[in-house]
Amino acid sequence: MTNETTRLIQSHRSIRKYTNEPVSREILEALFASAQWAPTSHNVQAYSIVHVKDKAIQKRLAELCSQAFIATSPVFLVFCADFYRLQLTCEMHATSFTLGQPEDLLVGAVDTALAAQNVMIAARSFGLGGVMIGGIRDNPEAVSELLDLPRYTMPIMGMCLGYPAEEPLQKPRLPQRVVVHEDAYRTEDMLSGLEEYEAISADYYRRRTNGKQTDGWTKQMAEYFNRARRANIKNYVENQGLLRK
């Protein structure tokens, strides 16, 4: 069963090329309002959005993320986990600010991701396309300095938005039987599901790259998790006061 909303969600594609048509202020305000109505743990609203309008800053972020298309994106947003203003609430009411547990970091990341997803879905409802940028965490210290992020904040993801100038193939997802479990986690069909997905995803990459890439998802993930990823994040979140040393 589908409806207009599920069809929109299930037609997601990452868009990295955009027309020159500007995104109106009215649409941006609607996107930001949609972000603010995302679910949030205990209503802490532990996120902020930096709308990067200065093209020099945007170009520098493209360099820090090693993704050149960021510089040409009509709209670039940086979604940040944000406990800075929560620290201010404690000062206002003379209470202790006990940030630093893993739960706090999880709350900030989840709140931020939910707000970002609301923005992406709302943007697509206006005919925009976009892509999330995890590379914003490649150089978190430099990003924080560039954007004047205060203590108790952290860039979680970037987002490019604009009117699409491409129609890429839709990347297939894992078989639902290896993602959705009933009553308890089921492992008996996991391997066969992964083998099935390897064949499906390998065919997708073969068609997308005209045969230049033939490895499917499982081979790619095996390589990805065979090395450390952004090992600098631990020191960064500790120095930002988001996780106790």
C-alpha positions as a Markdown table, in Angstrom:
| # | Residue | x | y | z |
|---|---|---|---|---|
| 1 | Met | 0.0 | 0.0 | 0.0 |
| 2 | Thr | 1.3 | 3.5 | -0.8 |
| 3 | Asn | 0.1 | 7.1 | -0.6 |
| 4 | Glu | 1.6 | 10.4 | -1.7 |
| 5 | Thr | 3.9 | 10.6 | 1.4 |
| 6 | Thr | 5.2 | 7.0 | 1.2 |
| 7 | Arg | 5.8 | 7.4 | -2.5 |
| 8 | Leu | 7.8 | 10.5 | -1.8 |
| 9 | Ile | 9.9 | 8.9 | 0.9 |
| 10 | Gln | 10.5 | 5.7 | -1.1 |
| 11 | Ser | 11.7 | 7.6 | -4.2 |
| 12 | His | 14.7 | 9.0 | -2.4 |
| 13 | Arg | 17.9 | 9.5 | -4.4 |
| 14 | Ser | 21.0 | 11.5 | -3.5 |
| 15 | Ile | 21.2 | 14.5 | -5.8 |
| 16 | Arg | 24.6 | 16.2 | -6.2 |
| 17 | Lys | 24.0 | 18.3 | -9.3 |
| 18 | Tyr | 21.6 | 21.3 | -9.3 |
| 19 | Thr | 20.2 | 23.9 | -11.6 |
| 20 | Asn | 20.9 | 27.6 | -11.1 |
| 21 | Glu | 17.3 | 28.2 | -9.9 |
| 22 | Pro | 17.5 | 29.8 | -6.4 |
| 23 | Val | 15.6 | 28.4 | -3.4 |
| 24 | Ser | 13.2 | 31.0 | -2.1 |
| 25 | Arg | 13.3 | 32.3 | 1.4 |
| 26 | Glu | 9.7 | 31.1 | 1.9 |
| 27 | Ile | 10.7 | 27.5 | 1.2 |
| 28 | Leu | 13.7 | 27.7 | 3.4 |
| 29 | Glu | 11.5 | 29.0 | 6.3 |
| 30 | Ala | 9.1 | 26.1 | 5.7 |
| 31 | Leu | 12.1 | 23.7 | 5.8 |
| 32 | Phe | 13.4 | 25.1 | 9.1 |
| 33 | Ala | 9.9 | 25.0 | 10.6 |
| 34 | Ser | 9.7 | 21.3 | 9.6 |
| 35 | Ala | 13.0 | 20.7 | 11.3 |
| 36 | Gln | 11.7 | 22.1 | 14.5 |
| 37 | Trp | 8.7 | 19.8 | 14.5 |
| 38 | Ala | 10.8 | 16.7 | 14.4 |
| 39 | Pro | 10.5 | 14.4 | 17.4 |
| 40 | Thr | 13.0 | 15.3 | 20.2 |
| 41 | Ser | 14.1 | 13.4 | 23.3 |
| 42 | His | 12.5 | 14.9 | 26.4 |
| 43 | Asn | 11.9 | 18.0 | 24.3 |
| 44 | Val | 15.5 | 19.0 | 24.8 |
| 45 | Gln | 15.7 | 20.1 | 21.1 |
| 46 | Ala | 19.5 | 19.4 | 21.1 |
| 47 | Tyr | 20.3 | 20.6 | 17.7 |
| 48 | Ser | 21.0 | 23.8 | 15.6 |
| 49 | Ile | 21.2 | 24.4 | 11.9 |
| 50 | Val | 23.8 | 26.7 | 10.4 |
| 51 | His | 22.7 | 28.0 | 7.0 |
| 52 | Val | 25.9 | 28.7 | 5.1 |
| 53 | Lys | 25.3 | 31.6 | 2.7 |
| 54 | Asp | 28.8 | 32.9 | 2.4 |
| 55 | Lys | 30.3 | 31.2 | -0.7 |
| 56 | Ala | 33.8 | 31.5 | 0.6 |
| 57 | Ile | 32.8 | 29.5 | 3.7 |
| 58 | Gln | 30.9 | 27.0 | 1.5 |
| 59 | Lys | 34.0 | 26.5 | -0.7 |
| 60 | Arg | 36.1 | 25.9 | 2.4 |
| 61 | Leu | 33.6 | 23.4 | 3.7 |
| 62 | Ala | 33.8 | 21.6 | 0.3 |
| 63 | Glu | 37.5 | 21.3 | 0.8 |
| 64 | Leu | 37.3 | 20.1 | 4.4 |
| 65 | Cys | 34.7 | 17.5 | 3.4 |
| 66 | Ser | 36.7 | 16.5 | 0.2 |
| 67 | Gln | 33.5 | 16.9 | -1.8 |
| 68 | Ala | 33.7 | 19.5 | -4.5 |
| 69 | Phe | 30.0 | 19.6 | -5.4 |
| 70 | Ile | 29.3 | 21.2 | -2.0 |
| 71 | Ala | 30.7 | 24.5 | -3.3 |
| 72 | Thr | 28.1 | 24.6 | -6.1 |
| 73 | Ser | 25.1 | 23.7 | -4.0 |
| 74 | Pro | 22.4 | 26.4 | -4.0 |
| 75 | Val | 21.8 | 25.7 | -0.3 |
| 76 | Phe | 24.2 | 24.3 | 2.2 |
| 77 | Leu | 23.2 | 23.5 | 5.8 |
| 78 | Val | 25.2 | 22.2 | 8.7 |
| 79 | Phe | 23.2 | 20.3 | 11.3 |
| 80 | Cys | 24.8 | 20.4 | 14.7 |
| 81 | Ala | 24.2 | 18.6 | 18.0 |
| 82 | Asp | 23.8 | 21.5 | 20.4 |
| 83 | Phe | 23.9 | 21.5 | 24.2 |
| 84 | Tyr | 25.3 | 25.1 | 24.4 |
| 85 | Arg | 21.9 | 26.7 | 25.0 |
| 86 | Leu | 21.0 | 23.9 | 27.5 |
| 87 | Gln | 24.1 | 24.9 | 29.5 |
| 88 | Leu | 22.8 | 28.4 | 29.5 |
| 89 | Thr | 19.4 | 27.2 | 30.9 |
| 90 | Cys | 21.4 | 25.7 | 33.8 |
| 91 | Glu | 23.1 | 29.0 | 34.4 |
| 92 | Met | 19.8 | 30.8 | 34.3 |
| 93 | His | 18.4 | 28.7 | 37.0 |
| 94 | Ala | 21.6 | 28.1 | 39.0 |
| 95 | Thr | 21.6 | 24.3 | 38.5 |
| 96 | Ser | 24.5 | 21.9 | 37.7 |
| 97 | Phe | 25.2 | 21.1 | 34.1 |
| 98 | Thr | 25.9 | 17.4 | 34.1 |
| 99 | Leu | 26.6 | 16.8 | 30.4 |
| 100 | Gly | 29.1 | 14.2 | 29.3 |
| 101 | Gln | 27.5 | 10.7 | 29.4 |
| 102 | Pro | 27.2 | 8.6 | 26.2 |
| 103 | Glu | 23.4 | 9.0 | 26.4 |
| 104 | Asp | 23.8 | 12.7 | 26.0 |
| 105 | Leu | 25.9 | 12.3 | 22.8 |
| 106 | Leu | 23.3 | 9.8 | 21.5 |
| 107 | Val | 20.4 | 12.2 | 22.3 |
| 108 | Gly | 22.2 | 15.0 | 20.4 |
| 109 | Ala | 23.0 | 12.9 | 17.4 |
| 110 | Val | 19.4 | 11.4 | 17.2 |
| 111 | Asp | 17.7 | 14.8 | 17.7 |
| 112 | Thr | 19.9 | 16.3 | 15.0 |
| 113 | Ala | 19.3 | 13.4 | 12.5 |
| 114 | Leu | 15.6 | 13.5 | 13.0 |
| 115 | Ala | 15.5 | 17.3 | 12.3 |
| 116 | Ala | 17.7 | 16.8 | 9.2 |
| 117 | Gln | 15.5 | 14.0 | 7.9 |
| 118 | Asn | 12.4 | 16.3 | 8.3 |
| 119 | Val | 14.2 | 19.0 | 6.3 |
| 120 | Met | 15.1 | 16.5 | 3.5 |
| 121 | Ile | 11.5 | 15.2 | 3.2 |
| 122 | Ala | 10.0 | 18.7 | 3.3 |
| 123 | Ala | 12.5 | 19.9 | 0.7 |
| 124 | Arg | 11.6 | 17.0 | -1.7 |
| 125 | Ser | 7.9 | 17.9 | -1.3 |
| 126 | Phe | 8.8 | 21.3 | -2.8 |
| 127 | Gly | 10.6 | 19.6 | -5.8 |
| 128 | Leu | 14.1 | 20.0 | -4.4 |
| 129 | Gly | 16.7 | 17.3 | -4.3 |
| 130 | Gly | 19.7 | 16.9 | -2.0 |
| 131 | Val | 22.2 | 14.8 | -0.3 |
| 132 | Met | 23.4 | 14.3 | 3.3 |
| 133 | Ile | 27.1 | 15.0 | 3.9 |
| 134 | Gly | 28.7 | 12.8 | 6.6 |
| 135 | Gly | 32.1 | 14.2 | 5.5 |
| 136 | Ile | 31.3 | 17.3 | 7.7 |
| 137 | Arg | 32.9 | 15.1 | 10.5 |
| 138 | Asp | 36.1 | 14.5 | 8.6 |
| 139 | Asn | 37.7 | 17.7 | 10.1 |
| 140 | Pro | 35.4 | 18.6 | 13.0 |
| 141 | Glu | 37.8 | 21.0 | 14.7 |
| 142 | Ala | 38.3 | 23.0 | 11.5 |
| 143 | Val | 34.6 | 23.0 | 10.8 |
| 144 | Ser | 33.9 | 24.2 | 14.3 |
| 145 | Glu | 36.4 | 27.0 | 14.0 |
| 146 | Leu | 35.1 | 28.1 | 10.6 |
| 147 | Leu | 31.5 | 28.2 | 11.8 |
| 148 | Asp | 32.3 | 29.6 | 15.2 |
| 149 | Leu | 30.7 | 26.7 | 17.0 |
| 150 | Pro | 30.8 | 27.1 | 20.7 |
| 151 | Arg | 31.6 | 24.4 | 23.3 |
| 152 | Tyr | 29.0 | 21.7 | 23.8 |
| 153 | Thr | 28.2 | 21.6 | 20.1 |
| 154 | Met | 29.3 | 19.3 | 17.3 |
| 155 | Pro | 28.7 | 19.2 | 13.5 |
| 156 | Ile | 26.8 | 16.0 | 12.8 |
| 157 | Met | 26.0 | 16.2 | 9.1 |
| 158 | Gly | 25.9 | 18.7 | 6.2 |
| 159 | Met | 23.1 | 18.9 | 3.6 |
| 160 | Cys | 23.2 | 20.1 | 0.0 |
| 161 | Leu | 19.8 | 21.2 | -1.4 |
| 162 | Gly | 18.7 | 22.6 | -4.8 |
| 163 | Tyr | 16.6 | 21.9 | -7.8 |
| 164 | Pro | 17.8 | 18.6 | -9.4 |
| 165 | Ala | 19.9 | 18.7 | -12.6 |
| 166 | Glu | 20.3 | 14.9 | -12.7 |
| 167 | Glu | 18.2 | 11.8 | -12.5 |
| 168 | Pro | 20.4 | 9.1 | -11.0 |
| 169 | Leu | 19.4 | 5.5 | -10.7 |
| 170 | Gln | 17.8 | 4.6 | -7.3 |
| 171 | Lys | 20.2 | 2.7 | -5.1 |
| 172 | Pro | 18.7 | -0.6 | -4.0 |
| 173 | Arg | 18.2 | -1.3 | -0.3 |
| 174 | Leu | 18.7 | -4.4 | 1.8 |
| 175 | Pro | 16.0 | -7.1 | 1.5 |
| 176 | Gln | 13.3 | -6.3 | 4.1 |
| 177 | Arg | 13.6 | -9.7 | 5.7 |
| 178 | Val | 17.1 | -8.9 | 7.0 |
| 179 | Val | 16.1 | -5.5 | 8.4 |
| 180 | Val | 12.6 | -6.1 | 10.0 |
| 181 | His | 12.3 | -8.8 | 12.7 |
| 182 | Glu | 9.2 | -10.0 | 14.5 |
| 183 | Asp | 9.3 | -10.4 | 18.3 |
| 184 | Ala | 13.1 | -11.0 | 18.4 |
| 185 | Tyr | 16.2 | -10.6 | 16.3 |
| 186 | Arg | 16.3 | -13.4 | 13.7 |
| 187 | Thr | 19.6 | -14.6 | 12.2 |
| 188 | Glu | 18.6 | -17.7 | 10.3 |
| 189 | Asp | 17.9 | -15.9 | 6.9 |
| 190 | Met | 20.5 | -13.2 | 7.3 |
| 191 | Leu | 23.3 | -14.8 | 5.2 |
| 192 | Ser | 21.0 | -15.7 | 2.3 |
| 193 | Gly | 19.6 | -12.2 | 2.4 |
| 194 | Leu | 23.1 | -10.7 | 2.3 |
| 195 | Glu | 24.1 | -12.9 | -0.6 |
| 196 | Glu | 20.9 | -11.9 | -2.5 |
| 197 | Tyr | 21.7 | -8.2 | -1.8 |
| 198 | Glu | 25.3 | -8.6 | -3.0 |
| 199 | Ala | 24.1 | -9.7 | -6.4 |
| 200 | Ile | 21.4 | -6.9 | -6.6 |
| 201 | Ser | 23.8 | -4.2 | -5.5 |
| 202 | Ala | 26.6 | -5.4 | -7.7 |
| 203 | Asp | 24.3 | -5.2 | -10.7 |
| 204 | Tyr | 23.4 | -1.6 | -9.7 |
| 205 | Tyr | 27.0 | -0.5 | -9.4 |
| 206 | Arg | 27.9 | -2.2 | -12.7 |
| 207 | Arg | 25.1 | -0.3 | -14.5 |
| 208 | Arg | 25.8 | 3.0 | -12.7 |
| 209 | Thr | 29.5 | 2.9 | -13.6 |
| 210 | Asn | 29.3 | 1.2 | -17.0 |
| 211 | Gly | 31.2 | -1.7 | -15.6 |
| 212 | Lys | 34.0 | 0.2 | -13.8 |
| 213 | Gln | 32.7 | -1.0 | -10.4 |
| 214 | Thr | 31.5 | -4.5 | -9.8 |
| 215 | Asp | 31.7 | -5.0 | -6.1 |
| 216 | Gly | 28.3 | -5.1 | -4.3 |
| 217 | Trp | 27.3 | -3.8 | -0.9 |
| 218 | Thr | 28.7 | -6.6 | 1.2 |
| 219 | Lys | 32.1 | -6.4 | -0.4 |
| 220 | Gln | 32.2 | -2.6 | 0.0 |
| 221 | Met | 31.1 | -2.8 | 3.7 |
| 222 | Ala | 33.7 | -5.5 | 4.4 |
| 223 | Glu | 36.4 | -3.1 | 3.1 |
| 224 | Tyr | 34.8 | -0.1 | 4.9 |
| 225 | Phe | 34.8 | -1.8 | 8.3 |
| 226 | Asn | 38.3 | -3.2 | 7.9 |
| 227 | Arg | 39.9 | 0.1 | 8.9 |
| 228 | Ala | 39.4 | 2.8 | 11.5 |
| 229 | Arg | 36.9 | 5.6 | 10.6 |
| 230 | Arg | 37.3 | 9.2 | 11.9 |
| 231 | Ala | 39.3 | 8.1 | 14.9 |
| 232 | Asn | 39.8 | 11.8 | 15.7 |
| 233 | Ile | 36.1 | 12.1 | 16.7 |
| 234 | Lys | 36.7 | 10.8 | 20.2 |
| 235 | Asn | 39.2 | 13.5 | 21.2 |
| 236 | Tyr | 37.0 | 16.1 | 19.6 |
| 237 | Val | 33.8 | 15.3 | 21.5 |
| 238 | Glu | 35.7 | 15.1 | 24.7 |
| 239 | Asn | 37.3 | 18.5 | 24.1 |
| 240 | Gln | 33.9 | 19.9 | 23.3 |
| 241 | Gly | 32.5 | 18.7 | 26.6 |
| 242 | Leu | 30.1 | 16.3 | 24.9 |
| 243 | Leu | 31.7 | 13.2 | 26.4 |
| 244 | Arg | 33.6 | 12.9 | 29.6 |
| 245 | Lys | 37.3 | 11.8 | 29.4 |
